[in-house]
Amino acid sequence: MTAPRMMRGLMAAVIALPLALLGACGGDDSSSDGKTELTFFWWGGEARAKLTEQALALYTQKHPDITFKTTWQANQGYFDKLATLTAGSDAPDIFQIDDNYLAEYGTRNVTEDLTSYQSSGKLDLTKFPEGLWKYGLVDGKLAGMAMGENTQGLVFNKTKLEAAKQELPKTGMSWEDLIAWAQKAGAATKVAGTMDPSADYKALWVWLRQNGKQFYNGNQLGFAKEDVQKWFELWKGARDAKATPTADVIHEGNATDITKQTVVTGKALTSWVWANQMPDIQKNTKDTLGVVAYPGDPSAQWARASMYFSVYRGSKDKDAAVDVINFLANDPEAGKILGTDRGLPSNLDIRKQVEATTTDPAMKASIALESELLPKFGTPPSVPPKGHSTVKTELVKAAEAAQFGTVTPAQAAEQFFTAAQAAVAG
């Protein structure tokens, strides 16, 4: 063989190898011994992987004809990999997804419509809060099963506030009262009273709902440019009143990393997070933390799916895949294994079981808040449309421009609104 021909042969082999590995996710799931192997893909760390593998092993123990080929990775790059797999029609039978992408995959018919399984009882959602399972609907189709629940939570430093004899924040405070409280508490503790959440989409979303608007109406924005301007002006007033940290500290706190939250770094008395993050936040500080709802009418909050399990529409074993996700959500033994790793269990009976056995004070506080808010939750919004991730990024850009004073609230609102419209239109 000549050198050029040999080189071409070697290159062909190198290219073929990753394609073969990529295709291994799909294909014929039945083995020669009659067993069915389901592929399962999720994001998370080693702890989640260990718990998920244990729960799946329990399923195989009870259903010996079903085995699993699992793949997991960190969140970064996960959706790029999932996009590659689905583009090649090689998506896993079951995959984890969140509300940033559910509508995109649902409208592209990548996800199986689970409605018929729910109607037949093969997917039992009767113990789920109604608003929670409905948050998996995309164009009237059930694109995913909510595997966990969370809602917005304002985490505060209880240790510093009590040491300075300051009142603790309460659910139901108005936004103006919260800012006034932060100004007073900050002066007493010598720590900025509250993180500025003007770049935080979930805080803006709650505020919009309290003012009769929505973040989205279907595939369009549900608010006007003037609404965003009022939001930015609210927090400019808070910064001017020294109720928040300086812009450079706010920028640090705008990161989604738990360790960068201002209540962890000690640079503010509060952080605006998802309530189910409370235990992880607590692990990163020696001070005792508390958690309440966001300011204003708590009915503006809703039971949000922290993440979903979806079944690939092209799976050759959809019935088996649905039975697996039904098991993971509703089996008491599986619930005991999985705990709150993916949020508070969707099944309320399993949630009570977990609540009764947990010894983590931060987890107890998180569960207590959601239990308190459950009867107060408002109608859930529709799942965010395609482009939502870009909208979140553009909000941070515009809000930070206002926080650093390089633009006015009106200019920042114009910048964000224009970019957000383009994102959802694209």
Sequence and secondary structure as in RCSB ss.txt:
>XXXX:A:sequence
MTAPRMMRGLMAAVIALPLALLGACGGDDSSSDGKTELTFFWWGGEARAKLTEQALALYTQKHPDITFKTTWQAN
QGYFDKLATLTAGSDAPDIFQIDDNYLAEYGTRNVTEDLTSYQSSGKLDLTKFPEGLWKYGLVDGKLAGMAMGEN
TQGLVFNKTKLEAAKQELPKTGMSWEDLIAWAQKAGAATKVAGTMDPSADYKALWVWLRQNGKQFYNGNQLGFAK
EDVQKWFELWKGARDAKATPTADVIHEGNATDITKQTVVTGKALTSWVWANQMPDIQKNTKDTLGVVAYPGDPSA
QWARASMYFSVYRGSKDKDAAVDVINFLANDPEAGKILGTDRGLPSNLDIRKQVEATTTDPAMKASIALESELLP
KFGTPPSVPPKGHSTVKTELVKAAEAAQFGTVTPAQAAEQFFTAAQAAVAG
>XXXX:A:secstr
  HHHHHHHHHHHHHHHHHHHHHTTSS  B TTS EEEEEEEE  HHHHHHHHHHHHHHHHH TTEEEEEEEE S
TTHHHHHHHHHHTT   SEEEE TTTHHHHHHTT B   HHHHHHTSS  TTS HHHHHTTEETTEE  EEEEEE
 EEEEEEHHHHHHTT     TT  HHHHHHHHHHHHHHHTS S    TT HHHHHHHHHHTT  SEETTEESS H
HHHHHHHHHHHHHHHTT S  HHHHHHHTS  GGG HHHHTSSSEEEEEGGGHHHHHHT SS EEEE  SS GGG
   EEEEEEEEBTT TTHHHHHHHHHHHHH HHHHHHHTTTTSEESSHHHHHHHHHH   HHHHHHHHHHHHHGG
G         TTHHHHHHHHHHHHHHHHTTSS HHHHHHHHHHHHHHHHH 
